[in-house]
Amino acid sequence: MATIFKAAKGRKPTAGHDQDANGDVEMKDKRINKQRVLMLSSRGINFRQRHLMTDLEALLPHSKKGISKRHNSIALPHSIHNDSLVTPLLIASSDAKLDAKSKLGVLNELADLNNCNNCIFFEVRKRQDLYMWLAKTPNGPSVKLHVQNIHTMDELKMTGNCLKGSRHILSFDQTFDTAPHWTLMKELFTQVFGVPRGSRRSKPFIDHVLTFSIADNRIWFRNYQVIEKELVKTAGAAGKDKDREETALVEIGPRFVMNVIRIFDGSFGGATVFENPEFVSPNMVRAAHRRDKAVKYQARNAAIAGRKMKLEESVIEEDELSTRKVFA
């Protein structure tokens, strides 16, 4: 090790390297796009939502799932040492999840502790409704999405496959350029889901495509593998054979649908930049279904009661010359 250290110390600084006051050569990081994503979930997540989180972690090699173990035992920053924040916050050593659902500003501190400038937070309500937060920490913006129609990789069993840790191409629908809030969503998706070149755990290969399409005022997420078929020789204009590559897309998974609820100016809060007027809360949808069932139940009970009254009114009084009275 001493020989290696002396050789590195005697090396002259070149392009991309600096020399400090002691004469040591310092390496410069040439990467410009440095994106790191913290992926975290709240308590009450079910198996399907947990598998979706695992699939997204496999697709994003620059992400960090949960909180690193070296930060589990350290004290929280002074900015979140408050009675109203420390009580609902719980960090488990085996499975890091967040208990606080109202004070989401704590996630900015957790992202800073993990050296992340992006955050994906899966918030679960009533153990069935999944909300996804995408935020640029610590200054924002952030967006809250309602995730529906979740299908994981293991559930779909598609024939597509890709190398784990490989980079992908982001494909956006042209509708993202029609409105300011869609343009903001496009930029946020690019910075969160785009894997920077040379990031950790990433491989220098591009073999799949992540597509974001807008239909029915919702964002549809799909993941496709890029397959290059065998070269086909075709006759050129001058009689020379030309090689032509044919590419095809095969779906890998996962797939889900995101419904935009609100876009905030800050990270996990702040002024509202955009609010979706067409969004209906799942609680209201379930309440409407229960009301429909209640109306049907009341109508059925009313029909039964009406039938009983009709039968009572249709009873004919016994005649004086009836068989029972004559032969009594």
Summary of the structure (lengths in Angstrom):
residues: 328
radius of gyration: 31.0
end to end distance: 123.6
largest distance: 133.0
contacts: 884
relative contact order: 0.12
helix: 30%
strand: 32%
